[in-house]
Amino acid sequence: MRGIEFYNDEFRILKHRLEEASFKNSAPEFKAKVEHFQNQFIVQESNLNHLKHEINTHFKHMEEDVELRAQHLSNSTIAEHDGMRDKYVTTEKIVNELRHEFNHFLRGML
């Protein structure tokens, strides 16, 4: 959850940097890339919020499983947990690639 909050904070910063850069450069090709990054930031923020909801639901499921099974988790809950971890790692990879692409774009255009 801390990772998701970190990336949500990071997107706030990136959107602010994008806004600043947009004011400095009005070339059409620059504006098209600005729109691309705006859209990608919105999509990835949505993905992070969806993942956060899924993780919260999973945590509740784990709590219920532990209560029902005398402090143990079922194999299906463990598999679900592994799936959540994989989703987070994949999302983190996508977000970091977007961050790097954005920073490269800013270095090249400003």
Secondary structure as a PSIPRED ss2 file (coil, helix, strand):
# PSIPRED VFORMAT (PSIPRED V4.0)

   1 M C   1.000  0.000  0.000
   2 R H   0.000  1.000  0.000
   3 G H   0.000  1.000  0.000
   4 I H   0.000  1.000  0.000
   5 E H   0.000  1.000  0.000
   6 F H   0.000  1.000  0.000
   7 Y H   0.000  1.000  0.000
   8 N H   0.000  1.000  0.000
   9 D H   0.000  1.000  0.000
  10 E H   0.000  1.000  0.000
  11 F H   0.000  1.000  0.000
  12 R H   0.000  1.000  0.000
  13 I H   0.000  1.000  0.000
  14 L H   0.000  1.000  0.000
  15 K H   0.000  1.000  0.000
  16 H H   0.000  1.000  0.000
  17 R H   0.000  1.000  0.000
  18 L H   0.000  1.000  0.000
  19 E H   0.000  1.000  0.000
  20 E H   0.000  1.000  0.000
  21 A H   0.000  1.000  0.000
  22 S H   0.000  1.000  0.000
  23 F H   0.000  1.000  0.000
  24 K H   0.000  1.000  0.000
  25 N C   1.000  0.000  0.000
  26 S C   1.000  0.000  0.000
  27 A C   1.000  0.000  0.000
  28 P H   0.000  1.000  0.000
  29 E H   0.000  1.000  0.000
  30 F H   0.000  1.000  0.000
  31 K H   0.000  1.000  0.000
  32 A H   0.000  1.000  0.000
  33 K H   0.000  1.000  0.000
  34 V H   0.000  1.000  0.000
  35 E H   0.000  1.000  0.000
  36 H H   0.000  1.000  0.000
  37 F H   0.000  1.000  0.000
  38 Q H   0.000  1.000  0.000
  39 N H   0.000  1.000  0.000
  40 Q H   0.000  1.000  0.000
  41 F H   0.000  1.000  0.000
  42 I H   0.000  1.000  0.000
  43 V H   0.000  1.000  0.000
  44 Q H   0.000  1.000  0.000
  45 E H   0.000  1.000  0.000
  46 S H   0.000  1.000  0.000
  47 N H   0.000  1.000  0.000
  48 L H   0.000  1.000  0.000
  49 N H   0.000  1.000  0.000
  50 H H   0.000  1.000  0.000
  51 L H   0.000  1.000  0.000
  52 K H   0.000  1.000  0.000
  53 H H   0.000  1.000  0.000
  54 E H   0.000  1.000  0.000
  55 I H   0.000  1.000  0.000
  56 N H   0.000  1.000  0.000
  57 T H   0.000  1.000  0.000
  58 H H   0.000  1.000  0.000
  59 F H   0.000  1.000  0.000
  60 K H   0.000  1.000  0.000
  61 H H   0.000  1.000  0.000
  62 M H   0.000  1.000  0.000
  63 E H   0.000  1.000  0.000
  64 E H   0.000  1.000  0.000
  65 D H   0.000  1.000  0.000
  66 V H   0.000  1.000  0.000
  67 E H   0.000  1.000  0.000
  68 L H   0.000  1.000  0.000
  69 R C   1.000  0.000  0.000
  70 A C   1.000  0.000  0.000
  71 Q C   1.000  0.000  0.000
  72 H C   1.000  0.000  0.000
  73 L C   1.000  0.000  0.000
  74 S C   1.000  0.000  0.000
  75 N H   0.000  1.000  0.000
  76 S H   0.000  1.000  0.000
  77 T H   0.000  1.000  0.000
  78 I H   0.000  1.000  0.000
  79 A H   0.000  1.000  0.000
  80 E H   0.000  1.000  0.000
  81 H H   0.000  1.000  0.000
  82 D H   0.000  1.000  0.000
  83 G H   0.000  1.000  0.000
  84 M H   0.000  1.000  0.000
  85 R H   0.000  1.000  0.000
  86 D H   0.000  1.000  0.000
  87 K H   0.000  1.000  0.000
  88 Y H   0.000  1.000  0.000
  89 V H   0.000  1.000  0.000
  90 T H   0.000  1.000  0.000
  91 T H   0.000  1.000  0.000
  92 E H   0.000  1.000  0.000
  93 K H   0.000  1.000  0.000
  94 I H   0.000  1.000  0.000
  95 V H   0.000  1.000  0.000
  96 N H   0.000  1.000  0.000
  97 E H   0.000  1.000  0.000
  98 L H   0.000  1.000  0.000
  99 R H   0.000  1.000  0.000
 100 H H   0.000  1.000  0.000
 101 E H   0.000  1.000  0.000
 102 F H   0.000  1.000  0.000
 103 N H   0.000  1.000  0.000
 104 H H   0.000  1.000  0.000
 105 F H   0.000  1.000  0.000
 106 L H   0.000  1.000  0.000
 107 R H   0.000  1.000  0.000
 108 G H   0.000  1.000  0.000
 109 M H   0.000  1.000  0.000
 110 L C   1.000  0.000  0.000
